[in-house]
Amino acid sequence: MNELTTVVDWSRWQFALTAIYHWLFVPLTLGLSFLVAIMESLYLKTKAEKWLAATKFWMRLFGINFAIGVATGIILEFEFGTNWSNYSWFVGDIFGAPLAIEGILAFFMESTFVAVMFFGWNKVSPRFHLASTWLTAIGASISALWILVANAWMQYPVGMEFDPEQMRNVMDNFWALFSGIAVNKFFHAVFSGWALAGVFVVGVSCWFLWKKRNQDFAILSIKSGAWFGLFGLLLTMYTGDGSAVEVTKHQPMKLAAMEGLYHGQEGQGFTAFAILNPDKDWNNDEDEYIFEIAVPRMLSILARHDANAYVPGITDIIEGRDIVNGDTINTVSYQERIERGKAAQAALRAYDAALAQNDTAAMAVAKADLQKDFKYFGYGYFKDVKDAIPPIGVTFWCFRIMCYLGGYFLLFFIVALLLAYKSQLLRKSAWIQWIGMVSVPFMWICSEAGWAVAEVGRQPWTVQDLLPTQAAISDIPASSVIVTFWLFAAVFTLLLIAEVSIMCRQISKESQKNLSPKTV
């Protein structure tokens, strides 16, 4: 049992490590590709050399980031087969189909047109080059679409039926994969990439001002980045609201963990700041918070778009208690889910035994019993209801870090635009330029915190309600996972250092050129 726990924990850490590093590159790719396409469109429309200079400069930085992001993404997909083979078998063709489409369509589209984008200057017509730039940006977003559709299915498994003969899930409705969770997750991720790219462009441009190099180019880029980032951030907030509604419907335990909420109520407030009580458990009488500042009724508004709506907490969900239209109703408690999950697993074993004996009557009975309780199949792996509670502290604080920094960057973009259009203060104030530069890594922290909320908040599940992490891993020794964890940690760190180093050298090199032609 200790060996199993070690394999599970190290496999989770390895996948988390890869995902964290990969997500350092993806948002900038998603955002910078569209901003470059917009700049090139403005150049083609206006013929102004300032837009050509901006396009080529930011395109080079996009290319550096794109190349390293691809390397980490490939390793991430391989880990499904090496570390999570039981998961890969269980999800059948459902998870594989979106990833296959991503590889055949989106990645092929990106890799084809990115070559024209970088090497097609003066070799193809301006319109064809512009089309290639746009298709690269669109291809990157389509790639994200299929990956996030697959991820959303893990959070809300729909469009499939479990085949006991194959012991795996089989897709029966492809379009069901585009659930509300999938749609909101996709747009939330893409628009957050736009916001990150906006901060990146503003921050790098502030470095130009601090060095007093190509200042007209820097002001132009700050205006472009701030408008683009502000638009992306507002859309990120809008889709985040949609995601909150979907999480409330389909993953109420995640929402409760995000809030550190154990006992819900009608007109539930949102905790703006709190210190969690480490002694609090789902079944004791300790207070949830040592200290709390809450916005009245705000969580009800965010979760159900109704200021008086009831939002259940962790204890309520475990006990199977909810309130709908003012009436208390009983849902399926976690203890009952565990019992019904074990019954579903027993029915699957009975089906397998009947199949071996070719007993069709017994197979039919077992299959009916399995279908009756299959939606709680994964709970059968748990010994205690506590096993189904996600890490509260990590989920709670990552959500608040994301929200705090999101509010900061809303102010950041507004102030950047005001200063850019009154550029003398921005040109002369070193402390404002420093704020612009040091804000860049905080946008990555905000982005990583949001991803942590989505993934840590759904633990212990690989597939919500159907397959926990302990049942999804490969039959491999823990030592292999530990060795590859540290190997990947070293390789990814070197890749990150290489990207930052190459980008800094490229920015410094380009800053020596005249990026501010007379037409700026």
C-alpha positions as CSV (number, residue, x, y, z in Angstrom):
1,M,0.0,0.0,0.0
2,N,2.9,2.4,0.8
3,E,4.4,1.7,-2.6
4,L,1.1,2.4,-4.3
5,T,0.8,5.7,-2.4
6,T,4.3,6.6,-3.4
7,V,3.6,5.9,-7.1
8,V,0.4,7.9,-7.0
9,D,2.0,10.9,-5.2
10,W,5.1,11.0,-7.4
11,S,3.1,10.6,-10.6
12,R,0.8,13.5,-9.6
13,W,3.8,15.6,-8.8
14,Q,5.5,14.8,-12.1
15,F,2.4,15.6,-14.1
16,A,1.9,18.8,-12.1
17,L,5.6,19.8,-12.7
18,T,5.2,19.3,-16.4
19,A,1.9,21.1,-16.6
20,I,3.2,24.1,-14.6
21,Y,6.2,24.5,-16.9
22,H,4.1,24.0,-20.0
23,W,1.6,26.6,-18.9
24,L,4.5,29.1,-18.6
25,F,4.7,29.1,-22.4
26,V,1.2,28.5,-23.6
27,P,-0.6,31.7,-22.5
28,L,2.1,33.9,-24.1
29,T,1.8,31.9,-27.4
30,L,-2.0,32.3,-27.4
31,G,-1.9,36.0,-26.7
32,L,1.2,37.2,-28.6
33,S,0.2,35.4,-31.8
34,F,-3.0,37.4,-32.1
35,L,-1.4,40.7,-31.1
36,V,1.3,40.2,-33.8
37,A,-1.5,39.4,-36.3
38,I,-3.3,42.6,-35.4
39,M,-0.1,44.6,-35.8
40,E,0.6,43.2,-39.2
41,S,-3.0,43.9,-40.3
42,L,-2.5,47.5,-39.3
43,Y,0.8,47.6,-41.3
44,L,-0.9,46.2,-44.4
45,K,-3.8,48.7,-44.0
46,T,-1.7,51.8,-43.2
47,K,1.6,51.0,-44.8
48,A,3.2,52.7,-41.8
49,E,6.7,51.4,-41.0
50,K,6.1,51.7,-37.3
51,W,3.7,48.8,-37.5
52,L,6.1,46.7,-39.6
53,A,8.8,47.3,-37.0
54,A,6.4,46.3,-34.2
55,T,5.3,43.2,-36.0
56,K,8.7,41.9,-36.6
57,F,10.0,42.6,-33.1
58,W,7.2,40.9,-31.3
59,M,7.0,38.1,-33.8
60,R,10.6,37.1,-33.0
61,L,9.8,36.9,-29.3
62,F,6.7,34.8,-30.1
63,G,8.8,32.4,-32.1
64,I,11.2,31.8,-29.2
65,N,8.4,31.1,-26.8
66,F,6.5,28.9,-29.3
67,A,9.4,26.6,-29.9
68,I,10.0,25.8,-26.2
69,G,6.3,25.5,-25.5
70,V,6.0,22.7,-28.1
71,A,8.8,20.7,-26.3
72,T,7.1,20.7,-22.9
73,G,3.6,19.9,-24.5
74,I,4.9,16.8,-26.2
75,I,6.3,15.4,-22.9
76,L,3.0,16.2,-21.2
77,E,1.0,14.0,-23.6
78,F,3.5,11.2,-23.4
79,E,3.0,11.0,-19.6
80,F,-0.6,9.8,-20.1
81,G,0.8,6.6,-21.5
82,T,3.8,6.2,-19.2
83,N,2.4,7.2,-15.8
84,W,-1.4,7.0,-16.3
85,S,-2.0,4.0,-18.5
86,N,-5.1,2.8,-16.5
87,Y,-6.6,6.2,-17.0
88,S,-5.7,6.1,-20.7
89,W,-7.5,2.7,-21.1
90,F,-10.5,3.7,-19.0
91,V,-11.3,6.8,-21.0
92,G,-11.1,4.9,-24.3
93,D,-11.4,6.9,-27.4
94,I,-13.1,9.8,-25.7
95,F,-10.0,11.5,-24.4
96,G,-7.9,10.4,-27.4
97,A,-10.2,11.8,-30.0
98,P,-9.7,15.5,-29.1
99,L,-6.0,15.1,-28.8
100,A,-5.8,13.3,-32.1
101,I,-7.7,16.1,-33.8
102,E,-5.4,18.6,-32.1
103,G,-2.4,16.9,-33.5
104,I,-3.7,16.3,-37.0
105,L,-5.5,19.6,-37.5
106,A,-4.4,22.3,-35.2
107,F,-0.7,21.4,-34.7
108,F,-0.3,20.7,-38.4
109,M,-1.9,24.1,-39.1
110,E,0.4,25.9,-36.7
111,S,3.6,24.2,-37.9
112,T,2.8,24.8,-41.5
113,F,1.9,28.5,-41.4
114,V,4.4,29.4,-38.7
115,A,7.2,28.6,-41.3
116,V,5.6,31.1,-43.8
117,M,5.2,33.6,-41.0
118,F,8.9,33.6,-40.1
119,F,10.6,32.9,-43.4
120,G,8.0,34.2,-45.9
121,W,8.9,37.9,-45.8
122,N,9.6,39.0,-49.4
123,K,8.9,35.4,-50.6
124,V,5.2,35.5,-50.6
125,S,2.7,38.3,-51.2
126,P,1.9,40.6,-48.2
127,R,-1.7,39.3,-48.1
128,F,-0.6,35.7,-48.1
129,H,1.9,36.4,-45.3
130,L,-0.7,38.2,-43.3
131,A,-3.1,35.2,-43.8
132,S,-0.3,32.9,-42.6
133,T,0.2,35.0,-39.4
134,W,-3.5,34.9,-38.7
135,L,-3.7,31.2,-39.4
136,T,-0.8,30.5,-37.0
137,A,-2.7,32.5,-34.3
138,I,-5.9,30.7,-35.0
139,G,-4.2,27.3,-35.2
140,A,-2.7,27.9,-31.7
141,S,-6.1,28.6,-30.3
142,I,-7.7,25.6,-32.1
143,S,-4.9,23.5,-30.5
144,A,-5.9,24.9,-27.1
145,L,-9.5,24.2,-27.9
146,W,-9.1,20.5,-28.3
147,I,-6.8,20.1,-25.4
148,L,-9.2,22.0,-23.1
149,V,-12.2,20.1,-24.5
150,A,-10.4,16.9,-23.4
151,N,-9.6,18.4,-20.0
152,A,-13.2,19.6,-19.5
153,W,-14.4,16.1,-20.2
154,M,-12.3,14.9,-17.2
155,Q,-14.1,17.6,-15.1
156,Y,-17.5,16.8,-16.4
157,P,-17.7,13.4,-18.2
158,V,-20.5,13.4,-20.8
159,G,-21.2,12.0,-24.3
160,M,-20.1,8.5,-23.4
161,E,-21.3,5.1,-22.2
162,F,-19.3,2.6,-20.2
163,D,-18.8,-0.7,-22.1
164,P,-18.3,-3.5,-19.4
165,E,-17.1,-6.0,-22.0
166,Q,-14.1,-3.7,-22.9
167,M,-14.0,-2.2,-19.4
168,R,-13.7,1.3,-20.9
169,N,-15.8,4.2,-21.8
170,V,-17.1,4.5,-25.4
171,M,-18.1,7.8,-27.0
172,D,-21.8,8.0,-28.1
173,N,-22.2,11.7,-28.6
174,F,-19.2,13.7,-29.8
175,W,-20.8,17.1,-29.7
176,A,-21.7,16.6,-26.0
177,L,-18.0,17.2,-25.3
178,F,-18.6,20.9,-26.0
179,S,-20.3,21.3,-22.6
180,G,-20.7,24.6,-20.8
181,I,-17.5,23.7,-18.8
182,A,-15.6,23.1,-22.0
183,V,-16.7,26.3,-23.7
184,N,-16.0,28.6,-20.7
185,K,-12.7,26.8,-20.0
186,F,-11.5,27.4,-23.6
187,F,-12.4,31.1,-23.8
188,H,-11.2,31.7,-20.2
189,A,-7.8,30.2,-21.1
190,V,-7.4,32.0,-24.4
191,F,-8.5,35.4,-23.1
192,S,-6.2,35.1,-20.1
193,G,-3.4,34.5,-22.6
194,W,-4.4,37.8,-24.3
195,A,-4.1,39.6,-20.9
196,L,-0.7,38.0,-20.2
197,A,0.6,39.0,-23.6
198,G,-0.6,42.5,-22.9
199,V,1.3,42.7,-19.6
200,F,4.4,41.2,-21.3
201,V,4.4,43.8,-24.1
202,V,3.9,46.7,-21.6
203,G,6.7,45.3,-19.3
204,V,9.2,44.9,-22.1
205,S,8.3,48.3,-23.5
206,C,8.9,49.9,-20.1
207,W,12.4,48.4,-20.2
208,F,13.0,50.3,-23.5
209,L,11.9,53.5,-21.8
210,W,14.1,52.8,-18.7
211,K,17.1,52.3,-21.1
212,K,16.0,55.3,-23.1
213,R,16.0,53.3,-26.3
214,N,13.4,53.4,-29.1
215,Q,11.0,55.4,-26.9
216,D,8.5,56.1,-29.7
217,F,8.4,52.4,-30.5
218,A,7.9,51.6,-26.7
219,I,5.0,54.0,-26.4
220,L,3.3,52.5,-29.5
221,S,3.8,49.0,-28.0
222,I,2.5,50.1,-24.6
223,K,-0.7,51.4,-26.2
224,S,-1.1,48.3,-28.3
225,G,-0.4,45.9,-25.4
226,A,-2.5,47.7,-22.9
227,W,-5.6,47.9,-25.1
228,F,-5.2,44.3,-26.1
229,G,-4.5,43.2,-22.5
230,L,-7.4,45.2,-21.1
231,F,-9.8,43.7,-23.7
232,G,-8.5,40.2,-22.9
233,L,-8.7,40.7,-19.1
234,L,-12.4,41.9,-19.3
235,L,-13.3,38.9,-21.4
236,T,-11.4,36.7,-18.9
237,M,-13.5,38.0,-16.1
238,Y,-16.7,37.5,-18.1
239,T,-15.8,33.9,-18.9
240,G,-14.6,33.3,-15.3
241,D,-18.1,34.2,-14.2
242,G,-19.5,31.6,-16.6
243,S,-17.1,29.1,-15.3
244,A,-18.2,29.7,-11.7
245,V,-21.8,28.9,-12.7
246,E,-20.8,25.7,-14.4
247,V,-18.6,24.6,-11.5
248,T,-21.5,25.3,-9.1
249,K,-23.7,22.9,-11.2
250,H,-21.3,20.1,-11.8
251,Q,-18.4,20.4,-9.3
252,P,-19.9,21.9,-6.1
253,M,-17.2,20.4,-3.9
254,K,-14.6,22.4,-5.9
255,L,-16.5,25.6,-5.4
256,A,-16.8,24.9,-1.7
257,A,-13.0,24.3,-1.5
258,M,-12.4,27.5,-3.4
259,E,-14.3,29.4,-0.7
260,G,-13.2,27.2,2.3
261,L,-16.9,26.9,2.9
262,Y,-18.2,24.1,5.1
263,H,-21.7,25.2,6.0
264,G,-23.6,27.1,3.3
265,Q,-26.5,29.4,3.5
266,E,-28.9,31.4,1.4
267,G,-27.4,34.7,0.4
268,Q,-23.9,33.4,0.9
269,G,-21.2,36.0,1.2
270,F,-17.9,35.8,-0.7
271,T,-14.7,35.7,1.5
272,A,-12.5,38.6,0.3
273,F,-9.9,37.7,2.9
274,A,-9.6,35.1,5.6
275,I,-7.3,33.0,7.7
276,L,-8.4,29.4,7.5
277,N,-8.7,27.4,10.7
278,P,-6.3,24.4,10.4
279,D,-8.3,22.5,13.0
280,K,-11.5,22.6,11.0
281,D,-12.8,19.3,9.6
282,W,-16.1,18.6,7.8
283,N,-17.6,16.9,10.9
284,N,-16.5,19.0,13.8
285,D,-17.8,22.2,15.3
286,E,-14.7,24.4,14.8
287,D,-15.2,27.7,13.0
288,E,-14.1,27.8,9.3
289,Y,-12.0,30.9,9.6
290,I,-9.9,32.4,12.3
291,F,-10.4,35.8,10.7
292,E,-12.7,36.7,7.8
293,I,-13.7,39.7,5.7
294,A,-16.7,38.9,3.5
295,V,-18.7,40.6,0.8
296,P,-22.4,40.0,1.6
297,R,-24.3,37.7,-0.8
298,M,-21.6,37.9,-3.4
299,L,-20.9,34.2,-3.6
300,S,-24.6,33.5,-4.3
301,I,-24.5,36.1,-7.1
302,L,-21.3,34.6,-8.6
303,A,-22.4,31.0,-8.2
304,R,-26.1,31.1,-9.2
305,H,-26.7,34.7,-10.3
306,D,-29.2,35.1,-7.5
307,A,-28.3,37.2,-4.4
308,N,-30.6,35.0,-2.3
309,A,-29.5,31.6,-3.6
310,Y,-28.3,28.8,-1.4
311,V,-24.7,27.7,-1.9
312,P,-23.8,24.4,-0.2
313,G,-20.6,23.9,1.8
314,I,-18.3,20.9,2.2
315,T,-20.3,19.4,5.1
316,D,-23.6,20.0,3.3
317,I,-22.4,18.2,0.1
318,I,-21.0,15.3,2.1
319,E,-24.2,14.9,4.0
320,G,-26.3,15.3,0.8
321,R,-28.1,18.4,1.8
322,D,-29.2,21.2,-0.6
323,I,-31.8,23.9,-0.7
324,V,-33.7,24.6,-3.9
325,N,-36.3,27.4,-4.1
326,G,-36.3,27.6,-0.3
327,D,-37.0,23.9,0.2
328,T,-34.5,21.6,1.9
329,I,-33.9,18.5,-0.3
330,N,-31.8,15.5,0.2
331,T,-29.2,14.6,-2.4
332,V,-27.0,11.5,-2.4
333,S,-24.7,11.7,0.5
334,Y,-21.0,10.8,0.1
335,Q,-21.4,7.7,2.3
336,E,-24.2,6.4,0.0
337,R,-22.1,7.2,-3.0
338,I,-19.2,5.1,-1.6
339,E,-21.7,2.2,-1.1
340,R,-23.2,2.5,-4.5
341,G,-19.8,2.9,-6.1
342,K,-18.7,-0.4,-4.4
343,A,-22.0,-2.0,-5.7
344,A,-21.1,-0.8,-9.3
345,Q,-17.7,-2.3,-9.0
346,A,-19.1,-5.6,-7.7
347,A,-21.5,-5.6,-10.7
348,L,-18.6,-5.1,-13.1
349,R,-16.8,-8.0,-11.5
350,A,-20.0,-10.1,-11.8
351,Y,-20.3,-9.1,-15.4
352,D,-16.7,-10.1,-16.1
353,A,-17.3,-13.5,-14.5
354,A,-20.5,-14.1,-16.4
355,L,-18.7,-13.1,-19.6
356,A,-16.0,-15.7,-19.0
357,Q,-18.7,-18.4,-18.6
358,N,-20.7,-17.0,-21.6
359,D,-23.8,-16.6,-19.2
360,T,-25.8,-14.1,-21.2
361,A,-28.6,-13.9,-18.6
362,A,-26.2,-13.1,-15.8
363,M,-24.4,-10.6,-18.0
364,A,-27.7,-8.8,-18.6
365,V,-28.5,-8.6,-14.9
366,A,-24.9,-7.5,-14.0
367,K,-25.0,-4.8,-16.7
368,A,-28.2,-3.4,-15.5
369,D,-26.9,-3.2,-11.9
370,L,-23.7,-1.5,-13.2
371,Q,-25.6,1.1,-15.2
372,K,-27.8,1.9,-12.2
373,D,-24.9,2.9,-10.0
374,F,-22.2,3.7,-12.5
375,K,-22.2,7.5,-12.0
376,Y,-20.8,6.8,-8.5
377,F,-18.3,4.2,-9.7
378,G,-15.2,6.1,-8.6
379,Y,-16.4,6.5,-5.0
380,G,-16.1,2.8,-4.5
381,Y,-12.3,3.2,-4.3
382,F,-12.7,5.4,-1.1
383,K,-12.6,4.1,2.4
384,D,-13.8,7.3,4.0
385,V,-15.8,10.3,2.8
386,K,-12.7,12.5,3.7
387,D,-10.9,10.9,0.7
388,A,-13.2,12.8,-1.7
389,I,-12.4,16.3,-0.3
390,P,-9.8,18.3,-2.3
391,P,-6.9,20.2,-0.7
392,I,-8.7,23.1,0.9
393,G,-5.8,25.4,1.6
394,V,-4.2,25.3,-1.8
395,T,-7.5,25.7,-3.7
396,F,-8.6,28.6,-1.4
397,W,-5.4,30.6,-1.6
398,C,-4.7,30.0,-5.3
399,F,-8.2,31.3,-6.1
400,R,-7.6,34.4,-4.0
401,I,-4.2,35.0,-5.6
402,M,-5.8,34.8,-9.0
403,C,-8.6,37.2,-8.0
404,Y,-6.3,39.7,-6.2
405,L,-3.8,39.9,-9.1
406,G,-6.7,40.0,-11.6
407,G,-8.0,43.2,-9.9
408,Y,-4.5,44.6,-9.9
409,F,-4.0,44.1,-13.6
410,L,-7.3,45.7,-14.4
411,L,-6.0,48.8,-12.7
412,F,-2.6,48.2,-14.3
413,F,-4.0,48.3,-17.9
414,I,-6.1,51.4,-17.2
415,V,-3.2,53.3,-15.7
416,A,-0.9,52.2,-18.5
417,L,-3.3,53.5,-21.1
418,L,-3.7,56.9,-19.4
419,L,0.1,57.3,-19.1
420,A,0.7,56.1,-22.6
421,Y,-1.5,58.9,-24.0
422,K,0.2,61.4,-21.7
423,S,3.6,60.0,-22.5
424,Q,5.9,62.6,-21.0
425,L,5.3,61.3,-17.4
426,L,5.8,57.8,-18.6
427,R,9.0,58.6,-20.4
428,K,10.5,60.4,-17.4
429,S,9.3,58.4,-14.4
430,A,11.7,55.5,-13.7
431,W,9.5,54.2,-10.8
432,I,6.5,53.8,-13.2
433,Q,8.7,52.0,-15.7
434,W,9.9,49.7,-12.9
435,I,6.3,48.9,-11.9
436,G,5.7,47.9,-15.5
437,M,8.7,45.6,-15.6
438,V,8.2,43.9,-12.3
439,S,4.5,43.3,-13.0
440,V,5.3,40.8,-15.8
441,P,6.1,37.8,-13.5
442,F,3.1,38.5,-11.4
443,M,0.9,37.9,-14.4
444,W,2.4,34.4,-14.8
445,I,1.7,33.8,-11.1
446,C,-1.9,34.8,-11.7
447,S,-2.2,32.5,-14.6
448,E,-0.6,29.5,-12.8
449,A,-2.8,30.1,-9.8
450,G,-5.9,29.9,-12.0
451,W,-4.8,26.6,-13.5
452,A,-4.0,25.3,-10.0
453,V,-7.6,26.1,-8.9
454,A,-9.0,24.2,-11.8
455,E,-6.8,21.1,-11.3
456,V,-6.2,20.9,-7.5
457,G,-9.8,21.8,-6.8
458,R,-11.1,18.7,-8.6
459,Q,-8.9,16.3,-6.7
460,P,-8.9,13.4,-6.0
461,W,-10.4,12.8,-9.4
462,T,-8.8,12.2,-12.8
463,V,-12.3,11.7,-14.2
464,Q,-14.9,13.4,-12.0
465,D,-16.9,10.8,-9.9
466,L,-15.7,7.9,-12.0
467,L,-11.9,7.4,-11.6
468,P,-9.7,8.7,-8.8
469,T,-6.0,9.2,-9.1
470,Q,-5.2,6.1,-7.1
471,A,-6.9,3.9,-9.7
472,A,-5.6,5.7,-12.8
473,I,-1.8,5.2,-12.5
474,S,0.4,2.7,-14.4
475,D,1.9,-0.4,-12.8
476,I,5.4,1.0,-12.6
477,P,7.9,1.1,-9.7
478,A,8.0,4.3,-7.7
479,S,11.8,4.6,-8.3
480,S,11.2,5.1,-12.1
481,V,8.8,8.0,-11.4
482,I,11.1,9.6,-8.9
483,V,14.1,9.5,-11.3
484,T,12.1,10.9,-14.2
485,F,10.6,13.6,-11.9
486,W,14.0,15.0,-11.1
487,L,15.2,14.5,-14.7
488,F,12.2,16.5,-16.0
489,A,12.7,19.1,-13.3
490,A,16.3,19.7,-14.5
491,V,15.4,19.7,-18.2
492,F,12.4,22.0,-17.8
493,T,14.4,24.4,-15.6
494,L,17.2,24.5,-18.2
495,L,14.6,25.1,-20.9
496,L,13.1,28.0,-18.9
497,I,16.5,29.5,-18.3
498,A,17.3,29.1,-22.0
499,E,14.1,30.9,-23.0
500,V,14.5,33.8,-20.6
501,S,18.2,34.1,-21.6
502,I,17.4,34.0,-25.3
503,M,14.6,36.4,-25.0
504,C,16.6,38.9,-23.0
505,R,19.5,38.7,-25.5
506,Q,17.0,39.2,-28.4
507,I,15.3,42.1,-26.7
508,S,18.7,43.7,-25.9
509,K,20.0,43.1,-29.5
510,E,16.8,44.5,-31.1
511,S,16.9,47.5,-28.9
512,Q,20.2,48.6,-30.5
513,K,18.4,48.9,-33.8
514,N,16.2,51.8,-34.9
515,L,12.7,50.5,-34.2
516,S,11.3,54.0,-34.2
517,P,11.3,55.1,-37.9
518,K,10.3,58.7,-38.7
519,T,6.8,57.6,-39.6
520,V,6.1,56.6,-36.0
